[in-house]
Every structure is written in C-alpha cells, then in structure tokens.
Amino acid sequence: MTRRTDTITGITVETDGTLQVTDMRVDDFWTSRRIADGRGAALDAVRDYRLAAYPIGGNGRLGVACLLAGANHRFDPRQPDNHAARAIVTRYGAGTDAPVRGRAVILAGWETDPRPILELVARELVAQINNDLFAAESPRVLRTA
C-alpha cells in the first residue's frame, strides 16, 4: 500500500511567537479513520491526539478560521505557554481563560472540518496578524523625574 503525500496549507504559531505559512502533511492514518484532512494535519502539527479549537475571524464573524492547539497540552506545565496564540484568540476570537500551550495551527473554516488556507492569503494573514499584534503592544511612555 502506498501512502498519500497530500499537504494542506496553514499557519503555524510557534511558542516563540513566530508565525509562518506551512504545508502540513496529511497522513493516511487520519483519513483511514474518517478524520477530516485538516484535523489530521493539525493533530500531527501540534503533536497531540486531541485538539482544543478556538473560532476566530475578522469583523466579528467568528468561524471564518480556527486556531487549533493540543488539548492535552493545556494542562501540561512542561509545555511552554504560547502567548502569541492566546493573543490571536483574544484579538480575533472570543478569548479564553485556559492557557494555550505548545504549537498552534490556524486553518480556514470551523473546527469540525478545517480547510486549507490559500498560500497567498496565508502570507497576507501572517503579515496582518504580525502588524496587529505588534501595533497592539503598549506604547512606551516617557517618564520624567
């Protein structure tokens, strides 16, 4: 039996705050179990067997995209906090009280059947998110004695 080597394009949010456009491999293991390609690729990317999904979107339209992170990582203190992913969920989604830990992935659509993002759109999104997050940081205040 030959293995498929299909990929889907998404955005990975690393724990150091780096966002990058990534072609994630879709493994036959997930498709043979009738798991959607996007979920299977996200599971492999975040290195977990359960996903915590956060709907995100622009202009108040949640569900245009979803941020997916390892569900088991939330309660594992050995996994580093992903402050960039949490900032994305806070800015573009409904926010979360639970920590987002480990690598996260952004894909198009709802969490039940996430879809790939067109590569050019993903590149624009990375630029826009970086711009929004850096612009949202508190400005320096000059203090005088």
Salt bridges, closest charged atoms under 4 A:
ASP6 OD2 - ARG4 NE 3.11
GLU14 OE1 - ARG103 NE 3.26
ASP27 OD1 - ARG3 NH2 2.17
ASP27 OD2 - ARG25 NH2 3.31
ASP28 OD1 - ARG4 NE 3.58
ASP37 OD1 - ARG4 NH2 3.66
ASP48 OD2 - HIS73 NE2 3.93
ASP76 OD1 - ARG78 NE 2.98
ASP81 OD1 - ARG101 NH1 3.50
ASP113 OD2 - ARG115 NH2 2.62
GLU119 OE2 - ARG123 NH2 2.63
ASP132 OD2 - ARG91 NE 3.82
